[in-house]
Amino acid sequence: MTAAQYREAIAALGLTQVGAAELLGVGARASRHWALGARAVPPPAERFLRFLIGKRIKPETVLKVLGTEETKP
């Protein structure tokens, strides 16, 4: 997955780089490096993003299932 493909994937999911980092369980810095092409997107992260897009699963659903979604008043 190229940097441009990563940016397109997270945009398709309605995520920011920080939101993508939270979803993928990495730091914001890693997500930023992937988006800039400074580091390669790890294959598991790529597959997960493609899976979510292909199955039309919303990131909020994943975060809720994983119990990492912030509780909103």
Residue frames as qw, qx, qy, qz and C-alpha x, y, z in Angstrom:
[[0.000, 0.892, 0.452, 0.000, 0.00, 0.00, 0.00],
 [0.414, 0.390, -0.015, 0.822, 1.46, 3.30, -1.05],
 [0.104, -0.239, -0.407, 0.875, 1.21, 6.47, 1.01],
 [0.343, 0.015, -0.256, -0.904, -1.45, 7.78, -1.37],
 [0.559, -0.223, -0.740, -0.300, -3.43, 4.55, -1.06],
 [0.354, -0.291, -0.700, 0.547, -3.20, 4.77, 2.73],
 [0.090, 0.179, 0.166, -0.966, -4.50, 8.35, 2.66],
 [0.472, -0.062, -0.496, -0.726, -7.31, 7.31, 0.31],
 [0.509, -0.240, -0.826, 0.018, -8.24, 4.34, 2.51],
 [0.214, -0.332, -0.608, 0.688, -8.48, 6.35, 5.70],
 [0.230, 0.131, -0.076, -0.961, -10.40, 9.08, 3.89],
 [0.490, -0.140, -0.694, -0.508, -12.83, 6.46, 2.54],
 [0.486, -0.367, -0.760, 0.229, -13.42, 5.39, 6.13],
 [0.215, -0.867, -0.201, -0.401, -13.90, 8.99, 7.24],
 [0.758, -0.524, -0.131, 0.366, -10.81, 8.95, 9.41],
 [0.070, 0.941, -0.328, 0.054, -8.07, 11.43, 10.12],
 [0.559, 0.435, -0.657, 0.258, -4.50, 10.21, 10.50],
 [0.187, -0.333, 0.678, -0.628, -4.98, 10.31, 14.27],
 [0.796, 0.002, 0.217, -0.565, -8.27, 8.45, 14.02],
 [0.843, 0.336, -0.411, -0.093, -6.64, 5.82, 11.83],
 [0.252, 0.445, -0.740, 0.437, -3.87, 5.44, 14.37],
 [0.501, -0.205, 0.544, -0.641, -6.43, 4.85, 17.13],
 [0.893, 0.177, -0.029, -0.414, -8.27, 2.30, 15.00],
 [0.795, 0.393, -0.454, 0.092, -5.07, 0.45, 14.12],
 [0.813, -0.566, -0.060, 0.121, -3.64, 0.58, 17.62],
 [0.688, 0.158, -0.035, 0.707, -0.56, 2.58, 16.72],
 [0.246, -0.586, -0.179, 0.751, 0.72, 6.01, 17.58],
 [0.373, 0.872, 0.188, -0.254, -0.23, 9.08, 15.59],
 [0.097, -0.736, 0.533, 0.407, 3.39, 9.40, 14.52],
 [0.429, -0.040, 0.862, 0.268, 3.32, 5.99, 12.81],
 [0.444, 0.678, 0.584, -0.057, 0.15, 6.91, 10.93],
 [0.144, 0.921, -0.109, -0.345, 1.73, 10.20, 9.85],
 [0.258, -0.505, 0.723, 0.394, 4.84, 8.37, 8.59],
 [0.471, 0.270, 0.822, 0.171, 2.67, 5.98, 6.58],
 [0.344, 0.840, 0.383, -0.169, 0.67, 8.86, 5.10],
 [0.054, 0.891, -0.306, -0.332, 3.86, 10.66, 4.08],
 [0.880, 0.423, -0.214, 0.039, 5.53, 7.55, 2.70],
 [0.046, -0.758, 0.600, -0.250, 8.37, 7.76, 5.20],
 [0.306, -0.218, 0.910, -0.176, 7.58, 4.21, 6.33],
 [0.350, -0.068, -0.803, -0.478, 5.76, 1.33, 4.70],
 [0.699, -0.247, 0.131, -0.658, 2.27, 0.49, 5.90],
 [0.270, -0.246, 0.923, -0.122, 2.51, -2.90, 7.62],
 [0.289, -0.066, -0.822, -0.485, 0.68, -5.66, 5.72],
 [0.139, -0.436, -0.855, 0.243, -1.74, -6.42, 8.60],
 [0.084, 0.527, 0.258, -0.805, -2.80, -2.76, 8.75],
 [0.228, 0.238, -0.536, -0.778, -3.26, -2.69, 4.98],
 [0.238, -0.202, -0.922, -0.229, -5.38, -5.86, 5.00],
 [0.068, -0.496, -0.706, 0.502, -7.51, -4.58, 7.86],
 [0.165, 0.470, 0.003, -0.867, -8.22, -1.25, 6.14],
 [0.283, 0.126, -0.701, -0.643, -9.06, -3.02, 2.86],
 [0.168, -0.306, -0.934, 0.070, -11.33, -5.43, 4.76],
 [0.051, 0.522, 0.501, -0.688, -13.23, -2.59, 6.43],
 [0.257, 0.400, -0.272, -0.837, -13.69, -0.79, 3.12],
 [0.257, 0.046, -0.861, -0.437, -14.68, -3.96, 1.27],
 [0.228, -0.399, -0.881, 0.118, -17.22, -5.00, 3.89],
 [0.147, -0.621, -0.201, -0.743, -18.38, -1.41, 4.47],
 [0.618, -0.535, -0.498, 0.288, -17.73, -1.65, 8.18],
 [0.037, -0.914, 0.029, -0.404, -17.63, 1.67, 9.96],
 [0.411, 0.364, -0.593, 0.589, -14.63, 2.40, 12.16],
 [0.421, -0.416, 0.321, -0.739, -16.97, 3.35, 15.00],
 [0.931, -0.127, -0.151, -0.306, -18.32, -0.20, 15.00],
 [0.772, 0.225, -0.480, 0.352, -14.83, -1.64, 15.31],
 [0.104, 0.424, -0.481, 0.760, -13.88, 0.74, 18.12],
 [0.667, -0.351, 0.137, -0.643, -17.09, -0.08, 19.97],
 [0.959, -0.024, -0.273, -0.075, -16.48, -3.83, 19.69],
 [0.659, 0.267, -0.459, 0.533, -12.88, -3.42, 20.83],
 [0.517, -0.743, -0.371, 0.208, -13.97, -1.21, 23.71],
 [0.514, -0.147, 0.012, 0.845, -11.66, 1.61, 22.70],
 [0.041, 0.665, 0.388, 0.637, -14.28, 4.12, 21.64],
 [0.086, 0.076, -0.416, 0.902, -14.32, 7.18, 23.83],
 [0.074, -0.622, -0.766, 0.143, -17.49, 7.56, 25.81],
 [0.038, 0.312, 0.169, 0.934, -19.36, 10.69, 24.88],
 [0.120, 0.240, 0.632, -0.727, -21.73, 12.39, 27.32]]
